């Protein structure tokens, strides 16, 4: 077999499917009450901020565990690293479901689930490098990342309907959380039973899957100028997404929209992200380019935030959500993850991705506090200014060196499928 040939295995799609499943599950658990915050507040007899706290816990815990989780994934492998996340997800999802009537145990369970999250989310680029050739990696990262959005769509659209659209029944909350808990437990078992670490032979074309040590890799990552710029892009973009996802019900309430409409708006943002993520990263892989797509994402993000900030009509807000989802979630996030893995190679992939998620969680916490203290009307306008800064920074990014190399070589590489 020639050096530019690699063997890829059909089981890689099973691996990606299992990873997508556990990713969707942890996102469902993250935002299980976000779309029915008004009814949850009544059922538990707590404040709106205490309900938001259930989502904030995920962001806060991630800040402390992102780097340790990446270290475990890179040192001991994705089967062990993500397996820890899957095990914790199964256990604490059931606990949350069985004791859903007790707010204190729900909070405790949420902490356990929050510990699981970085072990799961930090591994998508690692999965792509272990199982997929360079010509499929942006696509693989996109599909793994889109699983996050699918989980959020499910919980945002399904939960308001389970509680009752015309006459919401807060007493239905324990049953909803129990059903989510059982489904999460089954999904965790499937992952633990069938996930494998890596294929028999490497999908690497020219040794780009060779790794350096984790802490040495972190130093290498932080020295890369394009990675520094990308960190700022994720500081703003991912932070805004985390804040909007957590506070979507209160944002819509300030615009006079009902609970079902808030779920539909969140669902639209995520559905358009899936549409963008299914098609655009494939084009990026085929063209061998990353930077123009990141620039496109930042440009398309601005009109979406503008509409979400100023519009009060349901359909205009829905259009804003579509633009935010398509450009930021569907294009910017998956291609951004893969771009950073390439510009920081040979640093461990989960380390670069972990840093991106980590900084987005920090800003997400700050943005959520801002939305709750200054009000959504004012803070959404601040997001417009931050989005303009992101667009300017995106112009300064250089193309991925791996894409420059592969741009001339992709057509030469043949894949042997097994």
ABEGO torsion letter per residue (X at the ends): XBAABBBBBAAAAAAAAAAAAAAAAAAAAAAAAAAAAAAAAAAAGBBAAAAAAAAAAAAAAAAAAAAAAAAAAAAAEAAAAAAAAAAAAAAAAAAAAAAAABAAAAAAAAAAAAAAAAAAAAAAAAAAAAABBAAAAAAAAAAAAAAAAAAAAAAAAAAAAAAEAABBBAAAAAAAAAAAAAAAAAAAAAAAAABBABBABBABAAGAABBBBAAAAAAAAAABAAAAAAAAAAAAAAAAAAAAAAAAAAAAAAAGBBAAAAAAAAAAAAAAAAAAAAAAAAAAAAAGBAAAAAAAAAAAAAAAAAAAAABABAAAAAAAAAAAAAAAAAAAAAAAAAAAAAAAOABBAAAAAAAAAAAAAAAAAAAAAAAAAAEAAAAAAAAAAAAAAAAAAAAABBBBAAAAAAAAAAAABBBBBX
